[in-house]
Amino acid sequence: MKAVRIHAPGGPEKLVYEDVPDPIPGPGEALVAIEAAGVNFIDVYRRTGLYPIAFPAINGSEGAGTVVALGPGVSEVAAGDRVAYQGTMGSYAARAVVPAKQLVRLPEGVSTKQGAALMLQGMTAHYLACATYPLGPGHACLVHAAAGGVGLLLCQIAKLRGARVIGTVSTSEKAALAREAGADEVILYVERDFEAELKRLTAGAGVQVVYDSVGKASFERSLQCLARRGMMVLFGQSSGPVPPFDPQVLNRCGSLFLTRPKLDDYVATREELLERAGQVMDWVREGRLRLRIAAELPLSQAAEAHRRLEARATAGKILLIPGA
């Protein structure tokens, strides 16, 4: 079968489209014919070596398709089920072996492309707004990269929960998308200092929570945007990792909280996975949560997908389509 493997860390050119042996499911595993694979920054981190992995490796950890075979002892899914998953590498391929406990059946009304676009980013936006800092009426939040894959979903979920949403974006086109997703105010950070503008928009009060996937370039100023006892939620590092810093800064800025969450800890049990995935899928099916698929590229163009993602040249989700 065809797959995209990494043989050594480096740039997008390290993503090699090549023939690999067909995988065989073992105990507790299912073989999924991949119809769409999600492209995420964690794929970039693994490709560059920021997140160490053993080489060679098939990149991608989010996908959706149809179960075509089962290993021994599988009860969670059956052959023929349409499923989606995240958390196991190998989705940049025609077929992938996935632990059955990570697979979620797709309900009628949710396509495999939607499933591949939803699992990682949709559940990330869900846990950020509903668990890490549970938003509600009277809360205000700052969402960096508000027109990105997570950002657009996070803006919508924050509004569903009654919060005021302030987003940052790089272009006027992305600003329009963020507003469509529910952002009450949008700051073009290339034109205005987002810290000063946020303080103006909140009359100096700041926000209860900052959701920051950017990291190094925004972290210090984001802390200054928080209200007293506010929470800094650092869930990504697209601009690079945040350098070590003195925790006393949290004291000086108003007894702040800092957390560095990851999705795996918010879907640690199958029950929690099914509950979180089920809610976001229901919202999509009901039209309350809109997915924006920015690009669908053939699997052979994985390197181009990474270039677009790193250049922030898209708004929304990028999918890779095997066989396209």
The 8 nearest C-alpha neighbors of each residue, nearest first, counted from 0:
[[1, 18, 19, 21, 93, 20, 2, 94],
 [2, 0, 18, 17, 92, 93, 19, 16],
 [1, 3, 92, 17, 16, 91, 18, 4],
 [4, 2, 16, 15, 91, 57, 14, 17],
 [3, 5, 57, 15, 56, 14, 58, 2],
 [4, 6, 14, 56, 55, 7, 13, 15],
 [5, 7, 55, 54, 4, 56, 13, 8],
 [8, 6, 5, 54, 9, 13, 55, 46],
 [9, 7, 47, 48, 46, 13, 6, 5],
 [8, 10, 47, 13, 46, 7, 11, 48],
 [9, 11, 12, 13, 47, 8, 46, 14],
 [10, 12, 302, 13, 14, 305, 306, 9],
 [11, 13, 14, 10, 302, 15, 9, 303],
 [14, 12, 11, 10, 5, 9, 15, 7],
 [15, 13, 5, 12, 4, 11, 302, 3],
 [14, 16, 3, 4, 13, 17, 5, 12],
 [17, 15, 3, 299, 2, 4, 14, 1],
 [18, 16, 1, 2, 15, 3, 19, 4],
 [17, 19, 1, 0, 2, 20, 16, 3],
 [18, 20, 0, 1, 17, 21, 2, 22],
 [21, 19, 22, 0, 18, 1, 23, 2],
 [20, 22, 0, 19, 23, 94, 95, 1],
 [23, 21, 20, 96, 24, 95, 94, 30],
 [22, 24, 25, 21, 96, 30, 70, 68],
 [25, 23, 70, 28, 29, 96, 30, 69],
 [24, 26, 70, 28, 27, 23, 71, 29],
 [27, 25, 71, 70, 28, 72, 24, 73],
 [26, 28, 73, 72, 70, 99, 98, 71],
 [29, 27, 98, 99, 24, 70, 25, 26],
 [30, 28, 69, 97, 24, 99, 96, 68],
 [29, 31, 96, 68, 24, 67, 95, 66],
 [32, 30, 66, 95, 65, 94, 67, 33],
 [33, 31, 94, 65, 64, 93, 66, 34],
 [32, 34, 64, 94, 93, 35, 63, 31],
 [35, 33, 64, 63, 320, 321, 32, 111],
 [34, 36, 320, 112, 63, 33, 319, 62],
 [37, 35, 62, 319, 318, 115, 61, 90],
 [36, 38, 318, 61, 115, 116, 62, 317],
 [39, 37, 317, 318, 36, 59, 42, 40],
 [40, 38, 41, 42, 37, 43, 59, 308],
 [39, 41, 43, 42, 44, 237, 38, 308],
 [40, 42, 44, 43, 39, 45, 50, 59],
 [43, 41, 40, 45, 44, 39, 59, 46],
 [42, 44, 46, 40, 41, 45, 47, 305],
 [45, 43, 41, 49, 47, 50, 42, 46],
 [46, 44, 50, 48, 42, 43, 47, 49],
 [45, 47, 43, 8, 44, 48, 42, 9],
 [48, 46, 9, 8, 44, 45, 49, 43],
 [47, 49, 51, 45, 50, 8, 46, 44],
 [50, 48, 44, 47, 51, 45, 46, 43],
 [49, 51, 45, 48, 44, 52, 47, 41],
 [52, 50, 48, 49, 45, 53, 44, 47],
 [53, 51, 54, 50, 45, 48, 56, 46],
 [52, 54, 55, 56, 51, 6, 7, 5],
 [55, 53, 56, 6, 52, 7, 5, 8],
 [54, 56, 6, 5, 53, 4, 57, 7],
 [57, 55, 54, 4, 5, 58, 53, 6],
 [56, 58, 4, 89, 3, 5, 91, 88],
 [59, 57, 89, 91, 4, 88, 56, 42],
 [60, 58, 90, 91, 88, 89, 42, 61],
 [59, 61, 88, 87, 86, 85, 90, 89],
 [62, 60, 85, 37, 84, 36, 90, 59],
 [61, 63, 36, 115, 90, 84, 35, 83],
 [62, 64, 83, 115, 111, 82, 35, 33],
 [63, 65, 33, 34, 32, 82, 81, 111],
 [64, 66, 81, 32, 31, 80, 79, 82],
 [65, 67, 31, 78, 79, 80, 30, 68],
 [66, 68, 78, 30, 31, 65, 79, 32],
 [69, 67, 30, 78, 29, 66, 70, 24],
 [70, 68, 29, 30, 24, 28, 71, 73],
 [69, 71, 25, 26, 24, 28, 27, 29],
 [72, 70, 26, 73, 27, 69, 25, 28],
 [71, 73, 27, 26, 74, 70, 28, 69],
 [74, 72, 27, 71, 75, 70, 99, 69],
 [73, 75, 76, 72, 77, 99, 27, 100],
 [74, 76, 73, 99, 100, 77, 102, 103],
 [77, 75, 74, 80, 99, 73, 78, 104],
 [78, 76, 80, 79, 66, 75, 74, 69],
 [77, 79, 66, 67, 80, 68, 69, 76],
 [78, 80, 66, 65, 67, 77, 81, 68],
 [81, 79, 66, 78, 65, 77, 82, 104],
 [82, 80, 65, 105, 64, 104, 79, 66],
 [81, 83, 104, 105, 103, 63, 64, 65],
 [84, 82, 63, 103, 114, 62, 102, 115],
 [85, 83, 102, 62, 61, 101, 118, 103],
 [84, 86, 61, 60, 119, 87, 118, 62],
 [85, 87, 60, 61, 88, 84, 263, 101],
 [88, 86, 60, 85, 97, 89, 61, 90],
 [89, 87, 60, 59, 58, 90, 57, 86],
 [88, 90, 57, 58, 59, 91, 95, 60],
 [89, 91, 59, 92, 60, 62, 36, 61],
 [92, 90, 59, 3, 58, 89, 2, 36],
 [93, 91, 2, 90, 94, 1, 3, 89],
 [92, 94, 33, 321, 1, 32, 0, 2],
 [95, 93, 32, 33, 92, 31, 30, 96],
 [96, 94, 31, 30, 89, 90, 97, 92],
 [95, 97, 30, 29, 24, 31, 22, 28],
 [96, 98, 29, 28, 99, 95, 30, 87],
 [99, 97, 28, 100, 101, 27, 29, 96],
 [98, 100, 28, 101, 102, 29, 27, 97],
 [99, 101, 98, 102, 75, 269, 27, 103],
 [102, 100, 99, 98, 84, 103, 97, 85],
 [103, 101, 84, 99, 100, 83, 82, 104],
 [102, 104, 82, 83, 84, 105, 101, 273],
 [103, 105, 82, 81, 106, 83, 102, 80],
 [104, 106, 82, 81, 109, 103, 107, 83],
 [107, 105, 109, 108, 104, 280, 81, 284],
 [108, 106, 109, 105, 110, 284, 81, 104],
 [107, 109, 284, 106, 110, 105, 283, 285],
 [110, 108, 107, 106, 284, 113, 105, 114],
 [111, 109, 113, 112, 114, 108, 105, 107],
 [110, 112, 114, 63, 113, 64, 115, 34],
 [113, 111, 115, 114, 110, 35, 116, 63],
 [112, 114, 116, 110, 111, 115, 117, 109],
 [113, 115, 111, 117, 112, 116, 83, 63],
 [114, 116, 62, 63, 112, 37, 113, 117],
 [117, 115, 113, 114, 37, 316, 112, 118],
 [118, 116, 121, 114, 115, 120, 119, 113],
 [117, 119, 121, 122, 120, 85, 115, 114],
 [120, 118, 122, 121, 85, 117, 123, 61],
 [119, 121, 123, 149, 122, 117, 118, 124],
 [122, 120, 117, 124, 123, 118, 119, 125],
 [121, 123, 125, 124, 119, 120, 118, 126],
 [124, 122, 120, 125, 121, 126, 262, 119],
 [123, 125, 153, 127, 121, 122, 126, 149],
 [126, 124, 122, 123, 127, 128, 129, 121],
 [125, 127, 130, 129, 123, 128, 124, 131],
 [128, 126, 131, 124, 125, 129, 130, 123],
 [129, 127, 133, 125, 126, 134, 132, 157],
 [128, 130, 133, 126, 125, 127, 134, 132],
 [131, 129, 126, 133, 132, 127, 128, 125],
 [132, 130, 127, 126, 133, 129, 128, 232],
 [131, 133, 130, 128, 134, 127, 129, 208],
 [134, 132, 129, 130, 128, 131, 135, 127],
 [135, 133, 128, 132, 160, 162, 138, 129],
 [134, 136, 160, 161, 162, 138, 137, 133],
 [135, 137, 161, 162, 138, 160, 134, 163],
 [136, 138, 162, 135, 139, 163, 161, 134],
 [137, 139, 162, 136, 135, 207, 163, 134],
 [138, 140, 163, 206, 162, 207, 164, 137],
 [141, 139, 208, 164, 206, 209, 207, 165],
 [140, 142, 209, 165, 166, 210, 164, 143],
 [143, 141, 166, 210, 145, 165, 209, 140],
 [142, 144, 167, 145, 211, 166, 210, 141],
 [145, 143, 147, 168, 146, 167, 150, 142],
 [144, 146, 150, 166, 143, 142, 147, 151],
 [147, 145, 151, 177, 150, 314, 144, 173],
 [148, 146, 150, 315, 314, 144, 145, 149],
 [147, 149, 315, 316, 150, 151, 120, 146],
 [150, 148, 120, 152, 147, 151, 124, 153],
 [149, 151, 145, 147, 153, 146, 152, 148],
 [152, 150, 146, 154, 153, 145, 149, 180],
 [153, 151, 155, 149, 150, 154, 124, 156],
 [152, 154, 124, 150, 156, 155, 151, 149],
 [153, 155, 157, 151, 152, 156, 181, 180],
 [154, 156, 152, 158, 180, 153, 157, 181],
 [155, 157, 159, 153, 158, 154, 152, 160],
 [156, 158, 160, 154, 159, 155, 162, 153],
 [159, 157, 161, 155, 160, 156, 162, 181],
 [160, 158, 156, 157, 161, 155, 162, 287],
 [161, 159, 135, 157, 158, 162, 134, 156],
 [160, 162, 136, 158, 135, 159, 157, 163],
 [163, 161, 138, 136, 135, 158, 157, 139],
 [162, 164, 139, 138, 140, 183, 165, 161],
 [165, 163, 182, 140, 183, 139, 162, 141],
 [164, 166, 184, 141, 185, 182, 183, 140],
 [167, 165, 142, 185, 145, 141, 143, 186],
 [166, 168, 186, 143, 185, 144, 145, 187],
 [169, 167, 187, 144, 170, 145, 174, 173],
 [168, 170, 187, 189, 188, 173, 167, 171],
 [171, 169, 173, 172, 168, 174, 187, 189],
 [170, 172, 174, 173, 175, 169, 187, 168],
 [173, 171, 175, 170, 174, 176, 169, 177],
 [174, 172, 176, 170, 175, 171, 146, 168],
 [173, 175, 171, 177, 172, 176, 168, 185],
 [176, 174, 178, 172, 173, 177, 179, 171],
 [177, 175, 179, 173, 178, 174, 146, 180],
 [178, 176, 180, 174, 146, 179, 175, 182],
 [177, 179, 182, 181, 175, 180, 176, 174],
 [178, 180, 176, 177, 181, 175, 182, 174],
 [181, 179, 177, 178, 155, 151, 154, 182],
 [180, 182, 178, 179, 155, 154, 183, 158],
 [181, 183, 178, 164, 184, 177, 165, 154],
 [184, 182, 164, 165, 181, 163, 178, 185],
 [183, 185, 165, 182, 166, 164, 186, 178],
 [184, 186, 166, 167, 165, 174, 182, 187],
 [187, 185, 167, 188, 166, 193, 168, 184],
 [188, 186, 168, 169, 189, 190, 167, 191],
 [187, 189, 191, 190, 193, 186, 192, 169],
 [190, 188, 187, 169, 191, 192, 170, 168],
 [191, 189, 188, 187, 192, 186, 169, 193],
 [192, 190, 188, 193, 189, 187, 196, 186],
 [191, 193, 194, 195, 188, 196, 190, 189],
 [192, 194, 196, 188, 195, 197, 191, 186],
 [195, 193, 197, 196, 192, 224, 220, 198],
 [194, 196, 198, 197, 192, 193, 199, 191],
 [197, 195, 199, 193, 198, 194, 200, 192],
 [198, 196, 200, 194, 199, 195, 193, 201],
 [197, 199, 203, 201, 195, 196, 200, 202],
 [198, 200, 196, 202, 197, 201, 203, 195],
 [201, 199, 197, 198, 202, 196, 203, 184],
 [200, 202, 198, 203, 204, 199, 205, 197],
 [203, 201, 199, 204, 200, 198, 205, 197],
 [202, 204, 198, 201, 205, 199, 200, 197],
 [203, 205, 201, 202, 226, 198, 206, 225],
 [206, 204, 226, 225, 224, 201, 203, 198],
 [207, 205, 225, 139, 226, 140, 208, 224],
 [206, 208, 229, 226, 139, 225, 140, 138],
 [207, 209, 230, 140, 206, 229, 231, 225],
 [210, 208, 141, 231, 140, 232, 211, 142],
 [211, 209, 232, 142, 141, 233, 143, 208],
 [212, 210, 233, 143, 213, 209, 232, 234],
 [235, 211, 213, 234, 236, 214, 233, 237],
 [214, 212, 236, 237, 238, 211, 235, 217],
 [215, 213, 236, 218, 241, 217, 216, 240],
 [214, 216, 241, 239, 240, 218, 217, 238],
 [217, 215, 214, 238, 218, 213, 239, 219],
 [218, 216, 215, 220, 214, 221, 219, 213],
 [217, 219, 221, 214, 215, 220, 216, 222],
 [220, 218, 221, 222, 217, 223, 216, 215],
 [219, 221, 223, 222, 218, 217, 194, 224],
 [222, 220, 218, 224, 223, 219, 217, 209],
 [223, 221, 220, 224, 219, 225, 218, 231],
 [222, 224, 220, 221, 225, 252, 194, 219],
 [225, 223, 205, 221, 222, 194, 206, 220],
 [226, 224, 205, 206, 229, 223, 222, 207],
 [225, 227, 205, 229, 206, 207, 204, 228],
 [226, 228, 253, 229, 254, 225, 255, 252],
 [229, 227, 255, 254, 253, 226, 256, 230],
 [230, 228, 207, 226, 255, 225, 227, 208],
 [231, 229, 256, 208, 257, 255, 232, 207],
 [230, 232, 257, 209, 208, 256, 233, 258],
 [233, 231, 210, 258, 209, 211, 234, 230],
 [232, 234, 211, 259, 235, 212, 231, 258],
 [233, 235, 212, 259, 260, 211, 232, 261],
 [236, 212, 234, 213, 233, 237, 214, 211],
 [235, 237, 214, 213, 239, 240, 238, 212],
 [236, 238, 213, 239, 235, 214, 212, 40],
 [239, 237, 213, 236, 215, 214, 216, 240],
 [238, 240, 236, 215, 237, 214, 241, 213],
 [241, 239, 236, 215, 214, 242, 238, 237],
 [240, 242, 215, 214, 243, 239, 218, 236],
 [243, 241, 240, 244, 215, 239, 214, 218],
 [244, 242, 241, 245, 240, 246, 215, 218],
 [245, 243, 242, 246, 248, 241, 247, 219],
 [244, 246, 247, 248, 243, 249, 250, 242],
 [247, 245, 248, 249, 244, 250, 257, 251],
 [246, 248, 250, 245, 249, 251, 244, 252],
 [249, 247, 251, 246, 250, 245, 252, 244],
 [250, 248, 255, 252, 247, 254, 251, 246],
 [251, 249, 254, 247, 248, 252, 253, 255],
 [250, 252, 248, 249, 253, 247, 254, 255],
 [251, 253, 249, 250, 248, 254, 255, 223],
 [252, 254, 227, 255, 250, 251, 228, 249],
 [255, 253, 250, 228, 249, 252, 227, 256],
 [254, 256, 228, 249, 229, 253, 230, 250],
 [255, 257, 230, 231, 229, 228, 258, 254],
 [258, 256, 231, 230, 232, 255, 259, 233],
 [257, 259, 232, 260, 233, 231, 256, 230],
 [258, 260, 233, 234, 232, 261, 257, 235],
 [261, 259, 234, 258, 262, 233, 232, 264],
 [262, 260, 263, 264, 234, 259, 265, 123],
 [261, 263, 265, 264, 123, 266, 260, 122],
 [264, 262, 266, 265, 261, 267, 86, 260],
 [263, 265, 267, 262, 266, 261, 260, 268],
 [266, 264, 262, 263, 267, 126, 261, 271],
 [267, 265, 272, 271, 263, 268, 264, 262],
 [266, 268, 264, 265, 263, 271, 269, 272],
 [269, 267, 271, 270, 266, 272, 265, 273],
 [268, 270, 272, 271, 273, 100, 267, 266],
 [269, 271, 273, 268, 272, 274, 266, 267],
 [270, 272, 274, 266, 268, 269, 273, 275],
 [273, 271, 266, 269, 275, 270, 274, 276],
 [274, 272, 276, 270, 271, 277, 275, 269],
 [273, 275, 271, 277, 272, 276, 270, 278],
 [276, 274, 272, 278, 277, 273, 271, 122],
 [277, 275, 273, 279, 278, 274, 272, 280],
 [278, 276, 274, 280, 275, 273, 279, 281],
 [277, 279, 281, 275, 280, 276, 274, 282],
 [278, 280, 282, 281, 276, 277, 283, 121],
 [281, 279, 283, 277, 282, 278, 276, 284],
 [280, 282, 284, 278, 279, 283, 285, 277],
 [281, 283, 287, 279, 285, 288, 280, 284],
 [284, 282, 288, 280, 286, 281, 285, 287],
 [285, 283, 281, 282, 286, 108, 280, 109],
 [284, 286, 282, 283, 287, 281, 288, 280],
 [287, 285, 283, 288, 284, 282, 289, 281],
 [286, 288, 282, 285, 283, 289, 284, 159],
 [289, 287, 283, 282, 286, 155, 290, 152],
 [290, 288, 283, 286, 291, 287, 152, 180],
 [291, 289, 292, 288, 113, 152, 283, 116],
 [290, 292, 315, 293, 316, 289, 148, 314],
 [293, 291, 316, 315, 294, 317, 290, 116],
 [292, 294, 315, 316, 317, 291, 314, 313],
 [295, 293, 317, 292, 318, 296, 316, 313],
 [296, 294, 318, 319, 317, 320, 297, 293],
 [295, 297, 319, 320, 300, 318, 294, 298],
 [298, 296, 320, 323, 299, 319, 300, 321],
 [297, 299, 321, 319, 320, 300, 301, 296],
 [298, 300, 297, 16, 301, 3, 321, 302],
 [301, 299, 303, 298, 302, 297, 296, 304],
 [300, 302, 304, 303, 298, 299, 305, 14],
 [303, 301, 11, 305, 304, 300, 14, 12],
 [304, 302, 306, 300, 305, 301, 307, 11],
 [305, 303, 301, 307, 302, 306, 308, 300],
 [306, 304, 308, 302, 303, 307, 309, 11],
 [305, 307, 303, 309, 304, 308, 310, 302],
 [308, 306, 312, 310, 304, 305, 309, 311],
 [307, 309, 305, 311, 310, 306, 304, 312],
 [310, 308, 306, 311, 307, 305, 312, 237],
 [309, 311, 307, 312, 308, 306, 313, 305],
 [312, 310, 308, 309, 313, 307, 314, 147],
 [313, 311, 307, 310, 308, 314, 309, 306],
 [314, 312, 311, 293, 315, 307, 308, 147],
 [315, 313, 147, 146, 293, 173, 148, 316],
 [314, 316, 148, 293, 147, 291, 292, 313],
 [315, 317, 292, 148, 293, 116, 291, 318],
 [316, 318, 294, 38, 293, 295, 292, 37],
 [319, 317, 295, 37, 36, 38, 294, 35],
 [318, 320, 298, 296, 36, 297, 35, 295],
 [319, 321, 35, 297, 298, 323, 296, 34],
 [322, 320, 298, 93, 323, 297, 34, 319],
 [321, 323, 320, 297, 298, 93, 34, 1],
 [322, 297, 321, 320, 298, 296, 299, 319]]
